[in-house]
Each structure stands twice: as C-alpha cells, then as structure tokens.
Amino acid sequence: MSRINDFIKFNLNETTRKSIAEYLWIGGSGMDLRSKARTLPEPVTDPAKLPLWNFDGSSTDQAPGDDSEVILRPQAIFRDPFRGGSNILVMCDTYTPAGDPIPTNKRFSADKIFNHPDVAAEEPWFGIEQEYTLLQKDTKWPLGWPVGGFPGPQGPYYCGVGADKSFGRDIVDAHYKACLYAGINISGINGEVMPAQWEFQVGPATGISAGDQLWVARYILERITEIAGVVLSFDPKPIPGDWNGAGAHTNYSTKSMRNDGGIDVIRKAIEKLGLRHEQHIAAYGEGNDRRLTGRHETADINSFSWGVANRGASIRVGRDTEKAGKGYFEDRRPASNMDPYVVTSMIAETTILWKP
Amino acid sequence: MSLLNDLVNLNLCDVTEKVIAEYIWIGGSGMDMRSKARTLPGPESNPSKLPKWNYDGSSTEQATGDNSEVIIYPQAIFRDPFRRGRNMLVMCDTYTPTGDPIPTNKRFIADKIFSHPDVVAEEPWYGIEQEYTLFQKDTKWPLGWPVGGFPAPQGPYYCGVGSDKAFGRDIVDAHYKACLFAGINISGINGEVMPGQWEFQVGPVTGISSGDQVWMARYILERITEIAGAVLSFDPKPVLGDWNGAGAHTNYSTKSMRNDGGIEVINEAIEKLSKRHKEHIAAYGKGNERRLTGLHETADINTFSWGVANRGASVRVGRDTEKEGKGYFEDRRPSSNMDPYVVTSMIAETTILWKP
C-alpha cells in the first residue's frame, strides 16, 4: 500500500502549475455530502474566480432525469489536507440552470439574512459544537463496543483516556490537524459522555462562514473515517436507552452582546427565542425528539428553559458571561444532524430582525 | 492507514501559528485522568499566561447538572509527544467558579505546603518509582498471560528479556522517549518481578513539580496503552496469590539530608514518620492492605520499620547513604495508585513542619 500512498502524496508543484479543486455540495437529503474533482490551469484562492460547474442531480434526488443538470456555485475555498500542495476544497451551493437556488439549497436564504444591514452591523459570531458517533463498518454498532453487547455504563468516557475508555482518537486527532491545515477555525475537540462519541468545535466564525466551515469540517471528517474504515453517524440518538444523544450546541453572540451591558441584550434575545421555540425546534434537525427527552443533559423538546451553567436547559448562559455582564449564550437544542446554514441564520433572524 | 498517520503527524508550523493545547485534569475518583484540547493563537511557555478553561463536572462526578462548570487552572506545560510541533500538554487543577479548589483537588493543599518558607528552604527532592501492570483489553487478564491460566512462577521476569519473559516492552520504550520529549525528568525504566508489570522512575524533582510530572507521565502512559490496545492498571495488587503487587516507592531528601551530617537529619525524619504511620498509610493509596502483607518485598501494613538495604521494611536507607553519612531514603509504603501530590507534600509536612 506504500506505493499507492506515495502517489497520493505526490507533490506536483515541481512538474506543473495545475491544481486540483474538489467541489463539495450537499445532496438531496440535506445531510449527504457529495464531491467531485476537476483540474484547474493554475492555483486559485478567490472563490469568485473559480468556474461554475454542474452535476447529475438525478443521481442525488435533486433533479429529474430529463432535466438533470444542477449548477454548482463556488462559495468558499479551503486548503486540501488530503492532496496537499496548492490543491483546494471548494464549498459550493446548488442552482437550477436558470439561476435559482434549488429547494435543498439552504445557504442561499441564510446568506440573504446575513446580508441584511441590521444583521451585518451586529457581526453575529457562532461557535458550533458538533457531536458525532463512530460506528464499526459492517455491524453499524458503535466503535469499540462489543458486538452483540454493551460497554460499561457512561461515566469513564467523557474526556477519557485509555484503550477501555477512548475509541477512535486517531480519527479525531487526524481531523483536528486536517481542519487546521485546511484553514477551518476549529477551536477544540473532546471525547463525549457516550463511548465512541466525540465532539469538535468550529468558531468563532462570522455569519455565513460558520455554515461553510462546519460543512467542510464534516466533509473532512467523513473523508477521514473513510480512510480509517469506520462509519460516521450524525444521528441525534444513535443508541436508545441510557446513552447520551448527539447534539450541535450553537454558541452565539452579537456585537451588542459582546459590549458592556450585553447581558441585557442577551436576556432579550433569549426571550425572543422562547417565543419562537416550536419554529426553531422544527428546523433544528430530524429525529431530535428521540434526543431531547429532558434526561442525558438535554431539556425536554416541548418546553423552553434557560439557566446559568445549567446543562439541562434549552439555553445555557456561561458563568463567565454572567460575571462579566456581557458575552455569549449557548443554544443547546440543535441536533447533530442540523443544517448550520439554517440554524445560524434562524438564530440571527429571530434575535435581530424578528419583532414579537 | 498510513494516510491517517500522515494526518495525525501533520506538521502545521508552515501553515499556521496556531497551536493545540491538551488540558489535562484529575477526575472525580482521584485516579481517572481526563483531557480535552483547544486551539491557541500561538505558542506559550508560561502556564500562568494560558487561559483558564472549564469542563462539565457533572460528567466526572465533580459537580451537579444544574451547576456543572468546573474551572481548570493551567499549572505546568509539557511538549506534546503525540502532536509534536509546538503543541502542548497542560497539567491543570480544578476549582469552583468562585475560585475555591474542589474537594478532589489535592494539588492545592500540596502547593501550600511546598510554599511554606521552611519547606522551600529545604528544597525537597523526590524520586518516584511508579509501578504498573498491563492488561489485555477484552479479558482484563495481564498482558502476555495465557487466558484462563498463569505463566510460570516469578523469577525470570525481573529485568528479563525475551518473548517468554518480557510482555509489552514497546509500550514501555515508547513511553520512555515520549516522556523525555515532553520534558519530564524520567530517570529510568525496568521490567518488574511479576510478568506484565513494569516500572518507570521520575526524579529527582523539587516540590510540587514532582506531582505534576508523575501525573503527566501517567497520562502519557495511558495514551500510549490506548494506542497499543492494552489496558493500564495502577491497582496495588492486580492478581492475588504469589504475585508481586505494584507500588510507588518514594525516594526523598532535603537540603539538610544531602549535606554533611545529613544522616542524622534522615534518622530524625524517619522517627517522625514512624510516629505518624497510620496517618500516612491512610493517605498512601486505596487497597494497599492487599499489597502490604509483609511478603513480596513489602512491610506489613500495620507495622512501621526501617533498615539499610532492607526491602522488607517500610522505609529503606541505601548503603550509599549510610556510607557517606548523607543522602536520601526510600518510603516503600505508597501504593501504585497513590496521589503524588498527597504523598510528597505529606512527607515534607511530617518531616519538616510537624512537631511530635
């Protein structure tokens, strides 16, 4: 395998100016990532200078067979950690040939919200805590769990160390460095409460960039689990019973919240969110009802609550923020399979634009 | 899998100034180590300049769910042998949000003792001999032992060589170099009397730093056994019967003991220790009664004894020290699962501060 790997790692910079661009997009289910690559005559760093492309939408549930072309519009460029050199990953969104966003394109409406002058003026920052579970490839049972059985109960695994407590760290560590290399603002990682469950955080990222970075981080993670021969799951409650679910807690602040007196702005924002609880929940990920039970450090899906340092609430305000009188808050409701374009723009819309 | 390792070993120095800091702390049981990582904007060598952080104490039995934040204070920095580059491992201790040490934080009290002017003046040195046992992951039986049975009796294994006598040397050797890379003052390693059992020594190290280095060495060892797929045990008597237990003999000296006439100071110190035998034993590790039987090179737990070159005594003075009239002595009572912060500070407190 070493000779195959030598080719994969080949540095073409000495032989050619050409670079490879891997175009990424979100498929018809809203969670399946797709990608294909093309050769560019020379390195490109500005997404606006990249060519539009297209793909067969009839193969991804995004177009009928007799009118199958879906157009890819490059939106963000990252360094390719797999190909190295001047090669790139390109996050795209999806349009009809006539130029309209197709229904599954959530980035388009998010971008409109983030471009609204009132929202732009508030410089909304997001820090997203993406949880996920690693599964054994053939059994679809969590990595490290005995096939046909269960590991010891939760307790030792959160931030745990050791062969009996931590399953899949090499994937997590490879992902951390790959994302830093790519230019994603990955701020940390930790082992989660359920064994074989992990978390990485992306942020703070401003506006639409949070969604771009999180989607590319998910793509890189899926590529790495592919190399490792392990299956990646973003299901919010992969194992029923006394096992934690997987969420995507979304930390949020605006310029006003970060400035002196911000704590009042935060309170008002949380109030507004409380008035639109059902609408947010509906957009916060499929299957979240299996996860938001009120147990396992979640708030019940039907009630809205908030508290300082309270991990059983819908929204948590950190002690730092309470003490400083300004800062940010954490919306703990989104599921691990949420669409960050939807969640981030909806939080901005409700707290900045919406009037009760 | 080489591609995965390439990513894990990626050198980010050319691509970004950012560094990864793994914050490490001791969990609710007093022996479980926990860690999580964060991205820092640049390298840092002074622990007091690193940001404080926090974690979910309700997941480590150190806080309740409605008031779950435990604050971690960076106390010592080591180079990260796993991520290399300028990345770091950070030994932390644990506080409430109001700044008080939480009950399991033994470092805080130790640090007070080591900061006492009388103790500081004596420059207490420690050399800790950490023994441990390696276990097979799924059977929880010692590494190299036949499943469902026993190896030949003790005899050939102490410092032994050969596949029928040394089990797990790659773990031990990897750990040795990793610790040296990290900046830990690891002074040696050897195979122990029981097969599958090993020892490393950390020292001489002054004051509180001894505890920091031993805990960090333990963390690195658990990370390495995790990679190797073996389970690490600090149990003081892992297998009942005619098999040695595991200890953490603590070698100790003060400035006065190291100077001419030190042998008198040593004798006085040992006297004081004999008068507080019960208090020390109570703090020297759980389950020690299974180990300190008077057999297998231990002293019986209920009696205090000392002697020159006597491995069956509670405290042993080396022949070198006796001959030169100065030096150090070895407290053989602590078990492998002792807390070095507790043991080192207690020895200093009893011998330097305590008056009978």
Interface residues (C-beta under 8 A of the other chain):
Chain A: M1 S2 N5 I8 K9 R79 P81 F82 P146 G155 P156 Y158 C159 G160 V161 G162 A163 D164 K165 S166 R169 D170 I171 D173 A174 H175 Y176 K177 A178 L180 Y181 N185 I186 S187 G188 I189 N190 G191 V193 I224 I227 A228 E297 G307 A309 N310 R311 G312 G318 R319 K323
Chain B: M1 S2 L3 L4 N5 D6 L7 V8 L10 L12 V15 T16 K18 I20 D32 M33 R34 S35 K36 A37 R38 T39 N54 Y55 D56 S58 S59 T60 E61 G65 D66 N67 S68 E69 F82 R83 P97 K137 D138 Y219 E222 R223 T225 E226 I227 A228 G229 A230 V231 L232
